[in-house]
Amino acid sequence: MGYSFQCYCAYFKHRSLKTPEDLIFAKKAAEELGLKLKIIPLNLSQVENALRHTVSLIEDTDVTKNAVGLTFYAACKKAKADGCKVIFSGLGSEEIFAGYMRHKKAKNADINIECLSGLINIYERDLYRDNVISAYHNLELRLPFLDQELVRFALRIPGKLKLKNGIEKYILRKAYQDILPDFVVWRKKKAAQYGSLFLKAIKKLAKKYNFRYMKGYLKNIYRRENLPLAALISGGKDSLYAAYIMHRLNYNIKCFVTILSENPNSFMYHTPNTKWVGLQAKAADIPIIFKKTKGKPEEELEDLSSAIEEARRRFNIKGVVLGALYSRYQRSRVERICNNLGLKMFSPLWHVNQETEMKELLKEGFDVIITKVAAEGLDKKWLGKKISNEIIERLLELKERFAINVAGEGGEFETFVLDCPLFKKRIKIKEYEIIEESAYVAELKIKKAVLIEK
């Protein structure tokens, strides 16, 4: 189009680190394409100063958001100093052309559904961050990949053309094959926080100030809590772990919401021992909203919507936490309810590796028992067993033999959390009953449980 413009590349510079991939690529691309490029190296002190701005601007202590935000903040700061009025970003291409790992894990028929889901959540995840940073520097942010006509067109492209032979954004790459050099077109995705080394910078700062976790360091910078949330809690490991992750990221868990379904075969809700979630809420000193449902497919969604609406009315929540790992059935329905109510939805475990999740639970101090089994290779002897490294290894063996889900995501087993970092007290089961339906289906029903000091 004949316009002259300036490119920017920001990165963390430290004597202990190699030259970052983003810098190497940016230099090569600029030279090959005849583009003007300005390099913005930041030392640790400069990163620390910039972080104080990004954390405050985006009002969030999420590590990834801030690491990515640093690249944009540094570029915007330099662009403003250069007298620029407008800044362009490629944000949105991953969402509409399937550029993330979650797209790779989706089936072909679900790729565009996943793309749409990403677009729905892009404001909370990326757009708000980039908007406030660019506005702070008096720059107008333009996002060509989020043009409405392009988005509509892209969402009609079959998923199999977006992902081919494991290559993400395949059709977009093919479209530019005769325009851009191959090393640009076929470059593998490298997330900005890694390619710029800013994630390593935050890690160094956390270590410098004796914080075990990077998020702890960021929370120390930004003292205010993030959005108030309701957590959908079933009593099992996934829902409580998701709530804990959001709490760890400085979100305020204002209440638990638990659905008591009369349908033991509900695809939507966990049913074993849900009445004991009230004791978990007491252990965490967090209010709880119970809602009964008959468990009929569409009516149970109305009941959930009613419960979430009550949480919004009573506790002024702004979002909902969901513990789904791979259940699109659950996630899409909760997402729809949240959209209708004007709430944000957070699913921090979405597409997390199941073995990784199980091991992280142990690392974070979760005390979890198995309360129901329903799969070949499992029987009543598993009931009451605590999730441990030994149990995880046995589940991995069963995965090889019977293709079960290591975290029980396919309903192979259900769990109940006796203790976790959210709890001020732990739960002790006093009485229980074992109900065996068949050789592979059995359930541990809690009859009596109490809270005890940790």
ZAPAPA-974697 format. One record per residue (C-alpha): x negated, y, z. Coordinates in pm, whole numbers, plus 32768, in hexadecimal, padded with zeros to 4 digits. Example, Ala and Ser with C-alpha at 12.3 -4.5 7.8 and 13.67 -1.06 7.14 Angstrom:
BEGIN
7B327E3E830C
7AA97F9682CA
This chain:
BEGIN
800080008000
7ECF80DE8002
7ED7814B816D
7D95817B822F
7D9F80FA8391
7CC080A284B6
7CA37F488553
7C467F0986BE
7BB87DDC8774
7B917DDC88F0
7ADA7CD689BA
7A307C908B07
78B77CAF8AF7
77E27BFD8BFA
767E7B7F8BF2
76E97A228C61
77E079F78B42
77B679AA89D3
78367A9388C5
79B37A6888C2
7A5C79BF879B
7B437AE7875D
7A1C7BD1872C
79697AE5863C
7AA57AB7856F
7B057C298571
79AE7C9384F2
79AF7B9183DC
7B137BE48372
7AD27D5B8372
79987D3282A0
7A407C4781A8
7B777D1F8181
7ACD7E718190
7B817EE182CB
7B0D7FE583C5
7ADB7F3B8514
7A887FCD8668
7A057EE38774
7A697F2688DD
79917E6689D7
79FE7E7E8B44
791D7E248C68
79A57D998DAF
79CD7EEF8E4F
7A8D7F718D21
7B6C7E3E8D21
7BB67E738E92
7C1C7FDB8E51
7CF07F7C8D22
7D9F7E698DE5
7E1A7F628EE7
7ECA80138DCA
7F577EDF8D1A
7FDF7E3E8E57
808A7F818EB8
810E7FC68D5A
81A17E708D14
82117E458E7F
81A87CDB8E7D
80937C0B8F16
80A27AF48E14
7F3A7A9D8DBC
7F757A5A8C4A
80427B968C16
7F2F7C688CAF
7E127BB98BFA
7EC27BF08AAC
7F267D4C8B1D
7DB97DA98B4F
7D6D7D7589DE
7E8F7E55897B
7E4A7F598A89
7CDF7F838A1E
7D417F9D88AE
7E54809B88F5
7D6E816D89CD
7C6B817F88B8
7D7581BF87AD
7DFC82E48875
7C9D8374889A
7C7783548720
7DB2842186E9
7E8F83038671
8007832B868E
807A81D08623
7FF580768678
804F7F3185C6
805E7DD98668
80927C7B85DD
81747C228702
82997B4A8698
81F27A75858F
81C679548684
8338795E86DC
83CD7968857F
82CF788884CE
8294778885E6
813877D68664
8141774D87C5
810475F5885D
827275E388C6
82CF75EC8755
81E374CA870F
828873FF8821
83E5743F8798
8485735D8695
84AB73EC8535
861D7428856C
85D574E786AD
84B975C78632
859876EA85CF
865E76C58711
851476E887C9
84BC781486EF
860578BB8749
85D0787088B8
847B791688A4
85147A4A8803
861C7A608912
850D7A648A1C
84087B338964
846A7C778A0F
84277BF18B6B
82F17B308B01
82427C218A11
83067D4B898E
83377E028AD6
81C47DE88B1F
81577E6F89CD
82647F7D89C8
820480158B16
809080048ACA
80B580AE8977
81A881B28A06
80B082008B1E
7FB5825E8A11
80B88327894A
80AA82308829
81CB81B28757
81C48037874C
822D7F948605
826B7E1F85E0
82977DB38474
82DC7C4784CE
840A7CAF859C
84B27D60847A
861D7CED8488
86317C7E831C
84ED7BBA8339
85617B15847C
86AD7AAC83E0
85F87A2182B1
84F1796A837F
85F378C1845C
868F78298324
8548778982B6
854A76118305
847175B6842D
83AF74B48362
832275D2828F
82AC768F83C2
81F375688456
81447479836C
8038737A83C1
8010741D8515
7FCB7573847B
809D76868518
812C77A9844C
80E976D58316
81CF778A8222
814978DE828B
7FE578688256
803D77DF80FD
80DD792B809F
7F9479DE80E1
7EAE78D48051
7E6C79987F10
7E587AE87FC0
7D747AB080EB
7C3379E58117
7C5D787D8184
7BA978B982CE
7CBB79B38325
7DE278EE829D
7D8A77A2833F
7CF0781B8482
7D6A775185AD
7E2F781586AD
7D67789B87D3
7E35794488E0
7DCA7AAC8920
7D757A718A8D
7C76796B8A25
7BF27A0088E2
7BAB7B4D898F
7B1D7AAE8ACE
7BFC7B8D8BA4
7C817A5F8C5F
7B1D7A158CCC
7AFD7B7F8D3B
7C2C7B618E1F
7BA07A1B8EA8
7A567AC88EF7
7B0B7BE48FA7
7BD77AF09076
7A977A3E90DE
79EC7B8B9128
7AFC7BE79221
7B187A8992B5
7C697A2B9224
7CA278BA91E4
7D91790290C5
7D937A118FBC
7F017A589008
7EA37A9F9172
7DB27BAA90FE
7EBB7C48901D
7FBC7C3F9135
7EC47CFC920C
7EB87E0D9102
80307E1B90D0
80D87E0A9223
823D7E2091AB
83027CE49166
83727C8D9008
84DD7C4C8FA9
85CE7BB090A6
862D7A529030
87187932907A
867E77D79066
874E76B38FE4
86F475A990E3
874F743990CD
867B73C191F0
8580731F9106
8418737790BB
844374378F74
853F75388FEC
847F7588912A
8330758F9079
83BB76858F78
843F77619093
82ED77509140
823577B69003
831078EB8FE0
82E3793B9152
816C79179123
81827A139006
821A7B0D90FC
83857AE09094
84827AF791AE
855179B891CE
868D7A4C9261
875E790F9269
878077A59200
88A377389123
890775C99133
8A19751D906D
8AC473F69115
8B3B731F8FF4
8C377207901B
8BB1716C8EDB
8A8970888F34
8A2F706F8DC2
8A2371E48D7F
891F724D8C7B
892373A88D11
88F573718E85
8825729D8F6E
891571EB905C
88587114915E
885171B392B9
88AE7310923F
8973735A937C
882673579436
87A97481936D
884A754F9480
874174C9956D
863275279473
86C276879466
86B0769895E3
854A761A95D6
84F5773394E3
85CD7832959D
867878879453
87F478AD942E
88A677AB9357
89DD77AC927E
8A89765C924F
8B8276299134
8C4C74ED90FC
8C98746D8F9E
8D5673478F0F
8C3473178E20
8CF773318CDC
8C0A73A88BC6
8C8B750A8B8B
8D3D75498CD4
8BFB75098D94
8B5B762A8CD7
8C7577108D42
8C3876A58EA9
8AC476ED8E87
8B0F78408DED
8BF7788C8F10
8AE8782F900C
89E279058F5F
8AD87A268F4B
8B0E7A0490C3
89947A1090F6
89827B4E9029
8A9E7BEC90EE
8A1F7B8B9248
88A87BA2921A
887E7C8F90F1
87AB7B939032
871A7BF38EE1
86BA7A998E6A
86D179208E9A
85C178178EC4
85EE76C28E20
8513758F8E58
854674E78D04
841374508C5D
849E73C58B17
861A73C08B37
869574AB8A28
87F674468A8B
87C674ED8BE0
86EE760D8B74
87C376848A51
88FE76848B25
886677418C48
87CC78338B50
892278718AB5
89BE78B38C0A
88A879A58C67
88CB7A608B1E
8A427A838B54
8A067B0D8CB2
88EC7BF48C4A
87E97B348D16
868C7ABC8CC0
863C794A8CC6
84ED78BF8D35
848477578CF2
831577518D60
82F775D78D33
837775D08BCD
82A874D68B04
81A674B18C18
80EE73658BFA
81A172748CE4
806771D78D76
7FDB73338DB3
8117739E8E67
8110726E8F4B
7FA572AB8FAB
7FE2741F8FDF
80F873CA90D5
8000730E91AA
7EFC741F918B
7FF775249202
805F74569331
81B373CF92C5
823372A6938F
832171EE92A5
83CF709D92BC
847B6FCC91B1
85F06FAF91F8
86786F0690BF
85F26E208FB0
86946DC78E65
85946D328D77
84E96BED8D20
83B26BC48DF4
844C6C788F1C
85196BD59031
85936C159193
84326BE5921B
83DE6D3B918C
84E76DE9925B
845D6EBF9375
82FD6EB592E8
8247700192ED
81B7709091AF
8040705991CC
7F18702B90E6
7F4A6EB39101
80BA6ED190A1
80616FB38F7C
7F686EAF8EFE
80716DA08F16
81676E7B8E58
80606EB18D4A
803C6D388D2B
81B66D188D06
81AD6E278BFF
80C46D4D8B2F
819A6C168B61
82FB6CA08B54
82D46E028AC9
83676EA58C00
834070168C4C
823570418D59
82F7715B8E02
844670A98DDC
84BE71A98CE2
858F70A28C30
864A70448D6D
85626F1F8DBE
85526F938F28
85CC70AC9008
851D7150912D
85587214926C
8466731692FC
841A72F2946F
8320740D947D
82837513939C
81DA766993BA
8330771593B2
839C766494F2
836076EE964F
83C0759C96E1
83B5743E9651
84CB733C962D
84CA71EE96DF
85BC70DF9671
8654702A979B
87456F3D96EE
87766EC89589
88266DBD94BF
87A86CFA9391
88AB6CB59285
88416BBF9176
89136BB99039
88316AD48F6D
86CA6A5C8F58
865A6BAC8ECC
875B6C9C8F5D
875B6CF790CE
878A6E2891A7
871B6EA092FE
88356F6593A0
87D2704694BF
88BE701A95E7
881370F096EC
86F471E996D7
866B72FE97B4
8574741C97A5
843073FE9867
830874E39899
81EE74C6979E
